[in-house]
């Protein structure tokens, strides 16, 4: 049987026999059961060691060296009691994924005797081979030594793979020279930088706090398709995106999938991976269907940013692994299907104090909101001055397919604030005074049984890449497959930088002799805020970011429209970036990121082009030629029977259309191969990225156009690839 139709048949049987969930409910007692959590620590550690470890977790102190062996022993005993046989430092190199090297707890003391050992030195520091991880020139391949260091702020966890269990220890990763080789170190540094800046602001505005930390809620969008159908598509297997695929007769135009009833098979999968996530302490909260067929979303509640990102990486891996058990495949690519919604990782970002105040929620500090206005102005200034860097931080070849189309924000970075905040800022700009946000209105729908419903101070703008939603900013441009650490590192860093400059000017307007009152701070801040609000005004936009009119307006405002990510990457090495990143990444480390981003960008496009050529030459073209022969023989036979004078003009036109399309596709494939080879011969990374981003993608789009046309005219029984109607609806 043809592979495609065998897969279709299997998909149909899966619908009838979806697995049964082993565990339902009990999330409260199951929460963090696979984590070396505080309850376990309290039970297994002496009080003074437990307190020191908690201080380290909260970022208040370092772990005392003399306590490391006791902590390692407790961790080992807990892991062994739960069936673990190995341990691993789990880290986030610059590949964008997680990495791990497993070591057994067994220590060979002689040829016939072993013991299980894990000490403080092994816990705190490891040494994986660093030679083959991306370094952007920070390390040569022959310079292999790299170190992992335990990050106590993120809890160790037990990972089950195959029939084994491994103790995973979240870690940072750096080279023998001390160069930063991961995404975690700069993220932690950026959190410290914004902590220092915001504490300075809070001290000035009389708000007590010991520390401030960014918080993050990550909404993860994804597609789910039948695994047999996925396996019959080499493009989905290798890159998670369909490089060919004609539009399905029914797509998302009816919007009937959005928030619709979840299919039993998918709901069963959701319940399964959520149960597993709860065991890792991932606070999953929301699940629903998204707009496109076969598209869904899962969202945890807010956490401290480093832990939220660790949890997101774990969650994506859990989803991939558990999908296999359900004969499903999760697609985390930003644009698996052309002409349908892409997937994002909406990053809901805020700042919170240790006293429980959300600093981006004006209602958390009624009557004393000058800190909110200063912070808001700093955020607007940061986005305005570093919009290219923000675009670079979410840039990738995969996200380029998504940005600007079908419910994805455009490549133009702008900020939506809502009517109330716009009025406040406009008033400050014009008069120097501010008004607090208005009280929330109520909705009266005129229905007897429905109570009054609250009205938020702001509407939502789903088209904005960076939107204020009442008590946080929703950074919607982040791609679904990405590690969001870099984008949030950039956000933390540039906000801290702009806040420092604003505070310098405010404090310059204050008397040095005494601590100023809130009123004096507000008075001193007014002219400073006026200036920065006016300077950053053009970054604010409340309309439809999808509209052509916004592109025209953005051009008038001189806002960068970096439709291709390689154009944005230049901002990573800009002098303003190097200055803002002092204490987070040095110049050489930023330049390394620039090189890595470029190399990843053109490598992905090169792989996509090679997959297109392979599928076309070995699957599509043979099927097209078989169908061409069948049509030609059929027409010739009809003419033989009915006479040569019979013209069959319509059938002849169809045959001619088929022949011409095949010929055009062959030419397009040859041109793509030539352009890909020429692009790869470029020695300069920027020129190579440009060649792939412009010339190669253009040729690839042309080839796709012809192949998708062939799919629509070739006999369905001959077409070798599962079609969109099967991938999206046979789940």
ZATIKE-41055 format. One line per 4 residues: their letters; for each residue x, y, z of C-alpha. Coordinates in pm, whole numbers. Layout:
% residues N
a) X:Y:Z ~ ...
***
This chain:
% residues 731
xxxx) 0:0:0 ~ 117:356:-75 ~ 280:516:232 ~ 39:809:231
xxxx) -275:597:221 ~ -135:356:477 ~ -81:655:706 ~ -434:781:640
xxxx) -571:439:728 ~ -369:427:1049 ~ -486:778:1144 ~ -846:664:1114
xxxx) -789:366:1343 ~ -613:585:1601 ~ -924:796:1632 ~ -1115:492:1750
xxxx) -853:361:1990 ~ -697:651:2176 ~ -510:551:2493 ~ -663:566:2836
xxxx) -514:801:3094 ~ -360:618:3389 ~ -392:905:3631 ~ -677:1154:3651
xxxx) -700:1433:3908 ~ -507:1469:4229 ~ -293:1753:4101 ~ -246:1913:4443
xxxx) -74:1613:4603 ~ 105:1528:4277 ~ 249:1881:4231 ~ 631:1887:4213
xxxx) 653:1519:4312 ~ 944:1475:4067 ~ 1129:1779:4201 ~ 1383:1817:4481
xxxx) 1145:2068:4636 ~ 1139:2259:4964 ~ 941:1993:5145 ~ 1200:1729:5054
xxxx) 1486:1964:5145 ~ 1330:2045:5482 ~ 1294:1676:5564 ~ 1641:1570:5453
xxxx) 1867:1861:5547 ~ 1978:2009:5882 ~ 1804:2336:5957 ~ 2106:2563:5901
xxxx) 2191:2395:5567 ~ 1828:2412:5457 ~ 1820:2787:5537 ~ 2141:2849:5341
xxxx) 2004:2659:5041 ~ 1676:2855:5049 ~ 1874:3180:5063 ~ 2063:3066:4752
xxxx) 1740:2973:4575 ~ 1600:3319:4650 ~ 1923:3484:4531 ~ 2012:3628:4872
xxxx) 2332:3432:4935 ~ 2571:3173:4795 ~ 2581:2813:4914 ~ 2855:2767:5173
xxxx) 3120:2525:5039 ~ 3117:2321:5361 ~ 2745:2242:5304 ~ 2778:2110:4948
xxxx) 2850:1747:5041 ~ 2547:1729:5272 ~ 2322:1875:5001 ~ 2461:1634:4742
xxxx) 2407:1337:4975 ~ 2046:1434:5040 ~ 1986:1485:4668 ~ 2142:1149:4584
xxxx) 1941:960:4849 ~ 1619:1122:4729 ~ 1699:1040:4365 ~ 1797:677:4440
xxxx) 1481:626:4645 ~ 1282:728:4337 ~ 1466:487:4106 ~ 1733:713:3957
xxxx) 2054:552:3832 ~ 2228:855:3676 ~ 2271:1227:3726 ~ 2320:1504:3473
xxxx) 2392:1874:3464 ~ 2102:2004:3250 ~ 2195:2325:3069 ~ 2097:2554:2782
xxxx) 2376:2601:2524 ~ 2344:2843:2235 ~ 2171:2582:2017 ~ 1838:2706:2155
xxxx) 1769:2367:2311 ~ 1865:2194:2635 ~ 2167:1965:2669 ~ 2274:1693:2911
xxxx) 2545:1434:2974 ~ 2452:1143:3203 ~ 2688:999:3464 ~ 2612:695:3674
xxxx) 2601:721:4053 ~ 2822:409:4055 ~ 3187:461:4145 ~ 3422:171:4069
xxxx) 3647:120:4371 ~ 3797:-205:4238 ~ 3734:-461:3967 ~ 3478:-646:4179
xxxx) 3335:-372:4404 ~ 3120:-67:4335 ~ 2960:202:4550 ~ 2702:468:4475
xxxx) 2856:809:4518 ~ 2764:1172:4451 ~ 2949:1447:4634 ~ 2939:1825:4659
xxxx) 3205:1877:4394 ~ 3010:1668:4143 ~ 2691:1858:4229 ~ 2837:2207:4196
xxxx) 3049:2168:3883 ~ 3067:1942:3581 ~ 3282:1927:3269 ~ 3110:1835:2942
xxxx) 3289:1863:2610 ~ 3232:2219:2482 ~ 3396:2179:2139 ~ 3088:2121:1925
xxxx) 2847:2368:2081 ~ 2800:2701:1902 ~ 3039:2964:2037 ~ 3043:3226:1763
xxxx) 3421:3233:1764 ~ 3462:3246:2144 ~ 3619:2901:2131 ~ 3796:2699:1863
xxxx) 3692:2339:1804 ~ 4020:2210:1943 ~ 3964:2410:2266 ~ 3719:2167:2414
xxxx) 3697:2242:2784 ~ 3371:2383:2913 ~ 3213:2385:3256 ~ 2863:2347:3390
xxxx) 2778:2502:3725 ~ 2475:2419:3938 ~ 2211:2695:3935 ~ 2036:2662:4273
xxxx) 1759:2904:4172 ~ 1601:2628:3961 ~ 1517:2298:4136 ~ 1669:1961:4036
xxxx) 1419:1715:3890 ~ 1385:1348:3794 ~ 1353:1281:3423 ~ 1220:946:3303
xxxx) 1350:837:2965 ~ 1305:486:2830 ~ 1323:255:3131 ~ 1562:475:3327
xxxx) 1541:776:3558 ~ 1801:1054:3569 ~ 1854:1326:3828 ~ 1877:1648:3625
xxxx) 2052:1945:3785 ~ 1975:2281:3615 ~ 2307:2447:3541 ~ 2487:2732:3369
xxxx) 2749:2673:3098 ~ 3073:2860:3031 ~ 3415:2804:2878 ~ 3756:2749:3038
xxxx) 3827:3119:2971 ~ 3507:3223:3151 ~ 3323:3317:2830 ~ 2946:3273:2851
xxxx) 2831:2984:2630 ~ 2467:2956:2733 ~ 2136:3143:2758 ~ 2101:3110:3136
xxxx) 2393:3321:3264 ~ 2291:3640:3077 ~ 1929:3587:3181 ~ 2025:3567:3549
xxxx) 2253:3869:3511 ~ 1976:4070:3342 ~ 1745:3989:3633 ~ 2009:4118:3874
xxxx) 2053:4432:3664 ~ 1683:4515:3658 ~ 1661:4434:4030 ~ 1926:4696:4107
xxxx) 1765:4961:3888 ~ 1409:4909:4009 ~ 1515:4896:4377 ~ 1671:5235:4320
xxxx) 1335:5357:4184 ~ 1139:5207:4476 ~ 1372:5360:4732 ~ 1315:5697:4568
xxxx) 935:5655:4567 ~ 905:5519:4924 ~ 797:5164:4837 ~ 962:4906:5066
xxxx) 1119:4601:4899 ~ 1430:4387:4941 ~ 1449:4262:4582 ~ 1266:4280:4251
xxxx) 1244:4005:3991 ~ 1095:3984:3645 ~ 804:3743:3617 ~ 687:3558:3310
xxxx) 380:3372:3192 ~ 443:3185:2866 ~ 148:3093:2644 ~ 269:2804:2429
xxxx) 94:2750:2096 ~ 143:2425:1902 ~ -7:2197:1638 ~ -85:1829:1686
xxxx) -110:1587:1393 ~ -129:1210:1360 ~ 215:1057:1390 ~ 176:821:1094
xxxx) 84:1113:869 ~ 374:1318:1004 ~ 616:1031:939 ~ 505:1020:575
xxxx) 621:1382:532 ~ 1004:1413:527 ~ 975:1790:571 ~ 771:1760:892
xxxx) 1004:1493:1026 ~ 1320:1695:967 ~ 1220:2060:1014 ~ 865:2059:1150
xxxx) 731:2260:854 ~ 562:2165:528 ~ 774:2300:242 ~ 496:2196:1
xxxx) 122:2177:52 ~ -176:2310:-140 ~ -443:2501:47 ~ -714:2278:192
xxxx) -1078:2336:82 ~ -1166:2422:442 ~ -917:2606:656 ~ -977:2843:946
xxxx) -1217:3081:771 ~ -1520:2968:975 ~ -1329:3021:1303 ~ -1509:2711:1434
xxxx) -1197:2555:1581 ~ -1113:2855:1802 ~ -1212:2773:2164 ~ -1419:2488:2022
xxxx) -1476:2151:2181 ~ -1145:1965:2210 ~ -1142:1622:2043 ~ -1122:1328:2281
xxxx) -792:1206:2143 ~ -632:1551:2184 ~ -789:1605:2525 ~ -649:1274:2639
xxxx) -302:1381:2521 ~ -341:1721:2692 ~ -440:1558:3020 ~ -144:1322:2999
xxxx) 125:1584:2943 ~ -36:1819:3198 ~ -24:1544:3460 ~ 346:1498:3384
xxxx) 402:1875:3394 ~ 237:1900:3736 ~ 486:1640:3862 ~ 770:1873:3755
xxxx) 612:2164:3940 ~ 504:2334:3617 ~ 185:2524:3710 ~ -15:2457:3391
xxxx) -346:2637:3407 ~ -515:2693:3069 ~ -570:2482:2758 ~ -784:2543:2451
xxxx) -812:2512:2075 ~ -650:2791:1875 ~ -772:2942:1548 ~ -618:2706:1292
xxxx) -735:2346:1262 ~ -519:2113:1477 ~ -373:2413:1664 ~ -387:2441:2044
xxxx) -245:2635:2337 ~ -127:2560:2690 ~ -47:2831:2944 ~ 101:2804:3295
xxxx) 53:3074:3559 ~ 320:3339:3623 ~ 655:3239:3772 ~ 992:3401:3825
xxxx) 1141:3437:3479 ~ 1436:3190:3496 ~ 1214:2916:3634 ~ 935:2994:3387
xxxx) 1181:2951:3098 ~ 1324:2627:3241 ~ 970:2499:3280 ~ 880:2599:2923
xxxx) 1175:2405:2781 ~ 1077:2104:2990 ~ 714:2137:2887 ~ 800:2136:2516
xxxx) 1005:1820:2561 ~ 729:1654:2764 ~ 475:1736:2492 ~ 698:1585:2223
xxxx) 766:1266:2417 ~ 413:1205:2543 ~ 267:1268:2197 ~ 455:960:2074
xxxx) 269:742:2325 ~ -58:866:2177 ~ 54:808:1816 ~ 58:1185:1773
xxxx) 325:1437:1678 ~ 358:1787:1824 ~ 467:2058:1580 ~ 628:2352:1759
xxxx) 748:2526:1442 ~ 626:2883:1400 ~ 461:2810:1063 ~ 399:2440:994
xxxx) 126:2512:737 ~ 114:2787:477 ~ -191:3021:471 ~ -292:2923:824
xxxx) -216:3084:1157 ~ 135:3039:1284 ~ 227:2965:1645 ~ 382:3199:1897
xxxx) 502:3187:2254 ~ 325:3491:2400 ~ 551:3613:2678 ~ 359:3795:2952
xxxx) 625:3998:3132 ~ 605:4198:3451 ~ 813:4301:3754 ~ 733:4197:4110
xxxx) 876:4271:4455 ~ 948:4024:4733 ~ 660:4192:4921 ~ 411:4078:4657
xxxx) 362:4400:4461 ~ 318:4373:4083 ~ 492:4694:3976 ~ 305:4704:3644
xxxx) -33:4694:3816 ~ -131:5048:3925 ~ -403:4908:4151 ~ -140:4732:4367
xxxx) -22:5069:4505 ~ -329:5297:4514 ~ -246:5664:4567 ~ 126:5615:4496
xxxx) 173:5540:4129 ~ 461:5769:4037 ~ 687:5461:4026 ~ 451:5306:3770
xxxx) 468:5610:3543 ~ 848:5625:3567 ~ 875:5253:3496 ~ 629:5275:3207
xxxx) 827:5563:3056 ~ 1148:5361:3090 ~ 986:5065:2910 ~ 861:5284:2624
xxxx) 1203:5446:2595 ~ 1376:5108:2589 ~ 1147:4972:2317 ~ 1183:5291:2113
xxxx) 1562:5305:2134 ~ 1620:4931:2090 ~ 1336:4818:1861 ~ 1587:4663:1620
xxxx) 1746:4466:1903 ~ 1406:4342:2021 ~ 1332:4233:1664 ~ 1668:4054:1655
xxxx) 1596:3878:1984 ~ 1291:3705:1837 ~ 1448:3662:1495 ~ 1494:3327:1320
xxxx) 1433:3173:981 ~ 1131:2993:1126 ~ 977:3303:1286 ~ 1019:3495:960
xxxx) 755:3265:809 ~ 509:3374:1080 ~ 565:3743:1152 ~ 325:3970:969
xxxx) 71:3712:861 ~ -243:3540:989 ~ -276:3663:1350 ~ 98:3717:1397
xxxx) 230:4063:1483 ~ 433:4232:1209 ~ 808:4275:1203 ~ 752:4641:1299
xxxx) 796:4672:1675 ~ 536:4897:1841 ~ 362:4926:2179 ~ -10:4923:2258
xxxx) -112:5087:2587 ~ -489:5129:2574 ~ -706:5439:2594 ~ -662:5519:2963
xxxx) -282:5510:2962 ~ -266:5696:2632 ~ -473:5975:2791 ~ -244:5984:3095
xxxx) 74:6006:2884 ~ -74:6265:2650 ~ -170:6473:2953 ~ 183:6449:3097
xxxx) 331:6548:2761 ~ 106:6853:2732 ~ 77:6976:3093 ~ 340:6794:3298
xxxx) 76:6656:3537 ~ -71:6308:3549 ~ -400:6147:3638 ~ -432:5806:3792
xxxx) -608:5536:3594 ~ -986:5557:3609 ~ -1188:5314:3816 ~ -1309:5010:3631
xxxx) -1653:5042:3476 ~ -1920:4774:3489 ~ -2112:4608:3209 ~ -2489:4587:3241
xxxx) -2607:4354:2967 ~ -2974:4396:3055 ~ -3012:4028:3140 ~ -3193:3943:3462
xxxx) -2986:3635:3553 ~ -2643:3770:3459 ~ -2469:3981:3727 ~ -2274:4299:3654
xxxx) -1940:4221:3489 ~ -1618:4419:3535 ~ -1464:4619:3253 ~ -1084:4632:3233
xxxx) -904:4963:3201 ~ -765:4859:2863 ~ -897:4660:2569 ~ -670:4398:2415
xxxx) -488:4447:2087 ~ -406:4106:1945 ~ -219:4261:1653 ~ 40:4442:1866
xxxx) 382:4281:1915 ~ 416:4439:2262 ~ 87:4519:2434 ~ 2:4638:2784
xxxx) -283:4425:2919 ~ -367:4589:3251 ~ -91:4456:3476 ~ 177:4322:3241
xxxx) 313:4350:2890 ~ 235:4072:2644 ~ 531:4022:2411 ~ 348:3840:2131
xxxx) 627:3832:1873 ~ 832:3553:2040 ~ 833:3237:1828 ~ 674:2912:1946
xxxx) 983:2692:1901 ~ 1234:2933:2054 ~ 1403:2942:2389 ~ 1267:3280:2511
xxxx) 1569:3346:2734 ~ 1745:3580:2491 ~ 1438:3791:2417 ~ 1364:3836:2789
xxxx) 1732:3902:2864 ~ 1718:4183:2608 ~ 1395:4320:2756 ~ 1526:4318:3114
xxxx) 1856:4474:3010 ~ 1729:4760:2797 ~ 1458:4854:3049 ~ 1717:4864:3328
xxxx) 1943:5078:3110 ~ 1675:5335:3023 ~ 1549:5342:3383 ~ 1898:5427:3509
xxxx) 1921:5725:3275 ~ 1575:5852:3371 ~ 1651:5818:3743 ~ 1980:6006:3697
xxxx) 1788:6301:3553 ~ 1514:6290:3817 ~ 1766:6278:4100 ~ 1949:6568:3936
xxxx) 1635:6776:3994 ~ 1619:6686:4364 ~ 1790:6831:4667 ~ 2088:6627:4787
xxxx) 2039:6730:5150 ~ 1743:6518:5248 ~ 1536:6222:5133 ~ 1265:6368:4909
xxxx) 895:6317:4972 ~ 670:6147:4716 ~ 537:6488:4613 ~ 889:6620:4557
xxxx) 978:6313:4352 ~ 666:6358:4139 ~ 749:6723:4084 ~ 1109:6647:3990
xxxx) 999:6362:3761 ~ 742:6565:3565 ~ 978:6744:3321 ~ 1191:6431:3278
xxxx) 887:6218:3197 ~ 760:6486:2959 ~ 1081:6468:2761 ~ 1106:6089:2740
xxxx) 735:6039:2670 ~ 756:6284:2382 ~ 1075:6127:2246 ~ 929:5774:2247
xxxx) 580:5868:2128 ~ 620:5728:1777 ~ 661:5373:1913 ~ 304:5383:2053
xxxx) 29:5257:1823 ~ -326:5155:1914 ~ -464:5057:1573 ~ -458:4748:1354
xxxx) -97:4636:1315 ~ -201:4401:1032 ~ -328:4683:809 ~ -131:4819:510
xxxx) -201:5166:650 ~ 15:5089:955 ~ 310:5000:734 ~ 270:5336:563
xxxx) 236:5517:895 ~ 534:5332:1046 ~ 747:5441:752 ~ 647:5803:817
xxxx) 746:5757:1182 ~ 1078:5612:1065 ~ 1023:5289:1256 ~ 1233:5000:1124
xxxx) 1044:4734:929 ~ 1286:4442:942 ~ 1089:4175:758 ~ 1391:3945:739
xxxx) 1567:3851:1063 ~ 1918:3875:920 ~ 1860:4251:881 ~ 1776:4282:1250
xxxx) 2077:4086:1374 ~ 2300:4387:1303 ~ 2150:4548:1617 ~ 2311:4281:1836
xxxx) 2657:4430:1775 ~ 2551:4797:1770 ~ 2735:5036:2007 ~ 2409:5113:2192
xxxx) 2361:4739:2257 ~ 2718:4693:2380 ~ 2674:4984:2620 ~ 2335:4867:2751
xxxx) 2465:4512:2803 ~ 2750:4606:3034 ~ 2748:4352:3316 ~ 2531:4108:3117
xxxx) 2738:4019:2809 ~ 3063:4180:2697 ~ 3140:4296:2344 ~ 3303:3968:2237
xxxx) 3011:3766:2374 ~ 2760:3985:2188 ~ 2959:3950:1866 ~ 2953:3573:1915
xxxx) 2572:3585:1942 ~ 2560:3784:1620 ~ 2762:3519:1436 ~ 2557:3234:1584
xxxx) 2227:3398:1487 ~ 2347:3446:1128 ~ 2482:3093:1099 ~ 2167:2937:1237
xxxx) 1957:3152:1005 ~ 2120:3048:678 ~ 2172:2688:793 ~ 1799:2642:849
xxxx) 1714:2791:507 ~ 1978:2569:346 ~ 1827:2259:509 ~ 1479:2361:396
xxxx) 1604:2407:39 ~ 1772:2065:38 ~ 1455:1900:170 ~ 1250:2072:-101
xxxx) 1485:1946:-370 ~ 1490:1595:-227 ~ 1111:1566:-202 ~ 1058:1718:-546
xxxx) 1310:1498:-726 ~ 1234:1167:-552 ~ 859:1190:-481 ~ 675:1474:-654
xxxx) 840:1459:-998 ~ 804:1079:-1041 ~ 434:1105:-945 ~ 384:1397:-1185
xxxx) 550:1212:-1473 ~ 339:901:-1409 ~ 24:1109:-1418 ~ 142:1294:-1729
xxxx) 198:962:-1904 ~ -145:837:-1794 ~ -323:1149:-1923 ~ -126:1150:-2249
xxxx) -199:779:-2311 ~ -566:829:-2226 ~ -597:1120:-2468 ~ -409:933:-2741
xxxx) -632:627:-2692 ~ -947:840:-2714 ~ -820:995:-3038 ~ -739:649:-3171
xxxx) -1091:528:-3102 ~ -1280:840:-3208 ~ -1050:949:-3486 ~ -755:1183:-3519
xxxx) -984:1471:-3618 ~ -1135:1475:-3268 ~ -959:1768:-3099 ~ -1062:1727:-2734
xxxx) -952:2087:-2682 ~ -1032:2102:-2309 ~ -846:1780:-2233 ~ -557:1892:-2449
xxxx) -540:2216:-2250 ~ -531:2020:-1926 ~ -248:1804:-2055 ~ -65:2113:-2175
xxxx) -114:2278:-1832 ~ 26:1968:-1664 ~ 328:1945:-1897 ~ 407:2315:-1860
xxxx) 376:2307:-1481 ~ 608:2006:-1456 ~ 858:2179:-1682 ~ 835:2502:-1477
xxxx) 883:2306:-1155 ~ 1194:2133:-1296 ~ 1338:2472:-1398 ~ 1255:2616:-1055
xxxx) 1425:2326:-879 ~ 1737:2368:-1092 ~ 1743:2741:-1016 ~ 1697:2675:-645
xxxx) 1987:2430:-643 ~ 2213:2676:-829 ~ 2119:2967:-601 ~ 2167:2754:-290
xxxx) 2515:2651:-404 ~ 2611:3011:-487 ~ 2485:3134:-150 ~ 2680:2870:38
xxxx) 2999:2977:-138 ~ 2978:3322:24 ~ 3251:3349:288 ~ 3118:3647:485
xxxx) 2844:3535:728 ~ 2630:3845:674 ~ 2650:3811:294 ~ 2571:3441:319
xxxx) 2266:3512:538 ~ 2151:3780:293 ~ 2189:3544:-5 ~ 1989:3271:167
xxxx) 1733:3514:309 ~ 1668:3682:-26 ~ 1773:3477:-329 ~ 1731:3122:-196
xxxx) 1397:3188:-26 ~ 1269:3355:-343 ~ 1357:3050:-555 ~ 1211:2819:-291
xxxx) 881:3008:-298 ~ 870:2976:-678 ~ 927:2600:-663 ~ 660:2567:-397
xxxx) 411:2758:-613 ~ 452:2511:-899 ~ 450:2200:-678 ~ 137:2314:-495
xxxx) -28:2364:-834 ~ 70:2010:-931 ~ -89:1879:-611 ~ -418:2034:-719
xxxx) -424:1874:-1066 ~ -259:1533:-1020 ~ -466:1222:-947 ~ -515:1201:-571
xxxx) -422:831:-579 ~ -78:919:-716 ~ 11:1210:-488 ~ 280:1081:-247
xxxx) 257:1331:42 ~ -19:1350:304 ~ -228:1655:219 ~ -332:1940:444
xxxx) -688:1808:466 ~ -549:1483:611 ~ -285:1634:839 ~ -519:1895:987
xxx) -846:1704:1017 ~ -755:1336:1066 ~ -660:1376:1431
***
